[in-house]
Amino acid sequence: MSKYMTQSLSSDSLRTIVYYREQQREHVTHKESARFTSEAVVDYANCHHISEPDVDFGTFRCGQQLPDGLESKQI
């Protein structure tokens, strides 16, 4: 079964989106998680026409199943 990194992002009154990406290995490196989070922030900012510093970080997790029941986006 595949495992995923997840990162929730929001901004003020905008909806929360949980981004996810399949992990390449069991233990995610700091470099891999940082790249994933950075790409998620860029996407969230671009989709909502806001600047990147206005994006609020939620919880980052690894070793997760696919997000279920929340608005999610694979990157």
C-alpha positions in Angstrom: 0.0 0.0 0.0 1.3 3.4 -0.9 2.0 6.0 1.7 1.7 9.7 1.3 3.0 13.0 2.6 0.2 15.4 3.4 0.2 19.2 4.1 -2.8 21.3 4.9 -2.8 24.9 3.8 -5.2 27.8 4.2 -5.4 31.6 4.4 -7.7 33.8 6.4 -11.3 33.0 5.1 -10.1 30.8 2.2 -10.9 27.1 2.3 -8.3 24.6 3.6 -6.8 22.3 1.0 -4.9 19.1 2.0 -2.0 18.6 -0.5 -0.6 15.1 -0.9 2.2 13.3 -2.7 3.2 9.7 -2.8 6.4 9.0 -0.7 9.3 7.7 -2.6 10.7 5.8 0.5 9.5 4.8 3.9 11.3 7.6 5.7 10.9 11.0 4.0 14.1 13.2 4.0 13.9 16.8 5.1 14.8 17.8 1.6 11.9 15.8 0.1 9.4 17.2 2.6 10.6 20.8 2.2 10.3 20.5 -1.6 6.8 19.1 -1.3 5.7 21.8 1.1 7.2 24.6 -1.0 5.5 23.3 -4.1 2.2 23.1 -2.3 2.5 26.7 -1.0 3.2 28.0 -4.5 0.2 26.1 -5.9 -2.1 27.3 -3.1 -1.0 30.9 -3.6 -1.4 30.8 -7.3 -4.8 29.1 -7.2 -6.1 31.7 -4.8 -4.3 34.8 -6.3 -2.6 35.6 -3.0 1.1 36.0 -2.1 3.0 33.1 -0.7 3.6 34.7 2.7 -0.2 34.9 3.2 -0.5 31.1 3.1 -1.0 29.6 6.6 0.5 26.2 7.3 -1.5 23.4 8.8 -0.2 20.0 9.8 2.5 18.1 7.8 2.4 14.4 8.0 4.1 11.5 6.3 3.2 7.8 6.1 -0.5 8.6 5.6 -3.2 7.1 3.5 -4.9 9.2 0.8 -6.8 12.1 2.3 -10.5 11.3 2.7 -13.4 13.6 3.3 -11.5 16.8 2.9 -10.8 18.9 -0.1 -7.5 17.6 -1.3 -5.1 18.0 -4.3 -2.3 15.8 -5.5 0.9 17.6 -6.5 
